[in-house]
Every structure is written in structure tokens, then in C-alpha cells.
Amino acid sequence: MSDMRFTKDHEWIKIEGKIGTVGITQFAQGQLGDIVFVEVPAAGKQVKAGGEAAVVESVKAASEVYSPVSGTVKEGNAGLPDAPETVNSDPEGAGWFFKIELADPKELDQLMDKAAYEKFVAEQNH
Amino acid sequence: MPDTAAENLKSTPLNDLHVSLGAKMVPFAGYSMPVQYPMGVLKEHLHTRAQTGLFDVSHMGQAELTGNDVIAALETLVPGDLKSLAPGQIRYTLLLNEAGGIIDDLMVTRPAEAGKENTLYLVVNAACKDGDFAHIAGKLEGRAQLARFEDAALLALQGPMAAKVMAQFIPDAADMEFMTSRTAKFEGIPVRLFRSGYTGEDGYEISVPGKEAARVAKTLLAQPGVAPIGLGARDSLRLEAGLCLYGSDIDTTTTPSEAALNWVIGPRRRAEGGFPGAEKILNEIKNGPARKRVGIKALGRTPARGHTEIQDGNGKRIGEITSGGFGPSANGPVAMGYVESAFAKVGTPISLMVRGSALPAEVVSPTFVAHRYFKKKN
């Protein structure tokens, strides 16, 4: 999955042309525990790289999901609010949060590739 | 992960057991405590309501208070009717300050055993215990002596199977009434049982010598249906049951009346007074407090957490949530908080300000999941 990039806040983005699909990583879902509530952005919402784009809540706490890149939300995962546990079971697949049209593909250079992210997580776990 | 040694955290006698069970340990009230086990908060919560959970609550403060007029002496610090306690009974009550604020909530037990006629057992919150015990010992100096049980552990066995599990070791434990206490032998180990808890379920709290605590815990965990439960589920269980968390829902700035805890003040104490803040509290009972603790049900799926602002329909601030989150058994958001008394009636529509949006909600009873305490039938 060489087209996937990762943030230090444990989001992933998968690029297909000008559109990126965004979610939280396997590591992030494990840290959060049982996810009971998800809020995804509406189509048309403008977000900045590192800006708040979605919400994920476990039994104990609410967390923000930040957009890895700037752009315009094309679609929120409409099925996710009714099945938030999908984020636990398939965080890097069916548990995606939103699709975004990238304003500046060069922002992707600031993100980690899979190898760099795995190293980053290993250091976090240390 | 926080470094236990670096933060100078204390550990309970069950620390090694928690670690061996794969618990995630977190700092809480000066102790390293299990917040969850591999089962996870959601399943631990549901398991406790469906079967039975074992909790380590050894961080709480246990002590005995002794004196010739120990009951009258302690009544000068709390509004509960302790004189009416039968031997073996437990009472939930409040340590109050002179302004009628709540210093802590606690359990007071009058032991039934011979030779303990001048003794009361106290169980107080972990974060408050040093202050509580200094306060009690100081205020009652010359009338009663306080002795802390420094090395006693406290376990809680909670859930619909708790009585059946305990009866395997202490056969007549199943007949104990809710809010009663007795001593017993558990596999030869001297324990004090309390038919009480903090989940809304039937169950026991078990005071046991620290050096024997792991043996008792392992024996209980080996029984079918018993799973270890962490502080995460303990919090969501008590929240669904509408039980107050000291430091969040009640503190020195809240009075019993505001906290909807008038029921802890019996008729004799209301007539006689003689507890800290009595004048203010009795006036509030008579005329109503300015604000009141209520249950809050969001009409959507979004959980509202502690410190969420509560508004009326016109955007005016009328209060704040003090505890809130997702209730696994309620299968939706659950919360409690304080609102101006004019908005405290069940069914009153209110708004919760979450991430800049006003979410519709209504005032409800704080008891989201019905209590299932054990009562003898005749």
C-alpha cells in the first residue's frame, strides 16, 4: 500500500488521483478502545491540513480526527455513525471517515510513509 | 505510558495480578490502578450487568472509629441518622463542611460483632482519604479514636451472579440484605463482607487483609462468569446507575439538597439539626435549592461529557454537565449535571453545547439503568 500516508496524530490517507480517503490507523483504534460514536464531515466542508475534520468517541473519551491535508470534503462515510464499531474492526478499510479533494498534493510530502509510520509507532509504544 | 516509579505512585496488593491479567494501568488518586483489561471497557461493563465483575478498590480509605459515644460523635460531622443503624447495617452519608458543602461521601457500618459496640467502620474515597481521616480525627479528638486499615485490600464483586458465586464460599452470604455487613471466613481467610457496591447491581464489597487479597481475588476469578473489571467500566456502570462521583458530581461547592441527596438526611436529623451547615441545608430542603442535580438524556447519539454547557431553549446558560458519556447498557448517551431549579423537572427540554452545536436533550431521572439490589422477600 505504497499510496498510503500517515500523520503523527495517527490518521491515514489513501490517494487515488486527486481524491484522498481518510481514516484512523490500527494503532489509533487500539489506543481508543471500543468506539461508540463517530461524527463525519458533510460534503463541501473546507478543511485545512491538521484541522479538525471528524470526531471519534470511545466509552471514556472524545477525540478529534484531523485532516492530513487541506481540501474540500467530497463525502463522509454515511454508514459509519450507525456502525461506529467498524472503526475497531476495519480501521484502515471499511472504517474510513471521509474522502477529500486535495487542494495541494505537495502537502503529502509532509506525511510519513508506512515504514516511517511503523517506526514512529514503535517509538510511541516504547 | 506513565512511569510508576517516577511518579511515586502507590500500588494495591493486587498490582502483580493486574499486570499478569494484562491490565492497562493508569495513575488514579495517587495509585497505579487498572483502567481496563484486555476485554475492554465496553465488554467489561456489559459483562458486569449480565454476569459478574471483580473490581479492585483497595485504593479507597478504610478505617475504624472507636469511642464510648462514637455514633453521637460522628453525627456531629454527617447528616445521616446513625443512631437508627441496627447492628450490621451500613449507611451512605456525607462529610459536610460548615457551609453545607460536601467534603466527601462515605459508607458508615455499625458492626454486629460482640465487642464492637463502640466501633464504626468507615469507607471513604481514595482521593479524599488523607483529608477525611485527618478531619474526622481532629474534630472528634477526645471523643473517638480513628485507626486506619493501612494494609487492608478492598474488592468488589458485582453483578447478578455475585450472590451465587459468594455462596460457594460463604453459604449464608446470599441471605444478607442490601446495605448490611458481617464478618466471615473465605477459604479460611478472615474477611468483612458488605452487601453494597457502586454499579447499581447486586453484589458485595470484601475487605480482606492485603497479604491474602490476591488469593481471594484469584479464587473468585476462577469461578465461571467472573471477570476482572477496571476503573473505566466502574465509571460507566455508576454513571448509568445515577450514582455520584466525588470530585465531579459533588464537592465542597455543592450541598446535599443541590445534589438531590436529601434522602440521606433522615427525619430526626432534619428535626434536630446538629450537623455542619445544618441551617443552610435545612433551609434548602424547605425552600428548594437554587440549582439541582438531574439526569440528562441527549435525544441524539452524541455523548456529552463533563463540563458541557447546558442551555435553555433561548440560548441562556442554565447549568453544566458534571459526568457524561456513553452508557453501554443504556446503549446511548447518559449524563448527569446541575441545572437551575426552574429547569429541574423531569421532561424539561434543554440544549447541550457540544463542539459549538446546541444538541436537543431532556431532563430525566439520573437512574438510566434500574438498580437491582438484593431485598429479602418477607
Contacts between the chains, C-beta under 8 A, distances in Angstrom:
chain1	res1	chain2	res2	distance
A	33	B	36	6.8
A	33	B	40	5.3
A	33	B	41	5.7
A	33	B	42	7.4
A	33	B	232	7.8
A	34	B	40	5.2
A	34	B	41	6.0
A	34	B	42	3.6
A	34	B	43	7.3
A	36	B	42	7.0
A	36	B	303	7.3
A	36	B	326	4.2
A	36	B	328	7.6
A	37	B	301	5.9
A	37	B	302	6.4
A	37	B	303	5.7
A	37	B	326	6.4
A	39	B	302	7.0
A	55	B	355	7.0
A	57	B	303	5.7
A	57	B	326	6.8
A	58	B	41	7.2
A	58	B	326	7.9
A	59	B	41	4.4
A	59	B	42	5.5
A	59	B	45	7.2
A	59	B	232	6.5
A	59	B	233	7.8
A	59	B	236	5.5
A	59	B	325	6.3
A	59	B	326	5.3
A	59	B	328	6.6
A	60	B	41	6.3
A	60	B	232	5.5
A	60	B	235	7.5
A	60	B	236	7.8
A	60	B	325	6.7
A	61	B	305	7.7
A	62	B	303	7.0
A	62	B	305	6.2
A	81	B	301	6.8
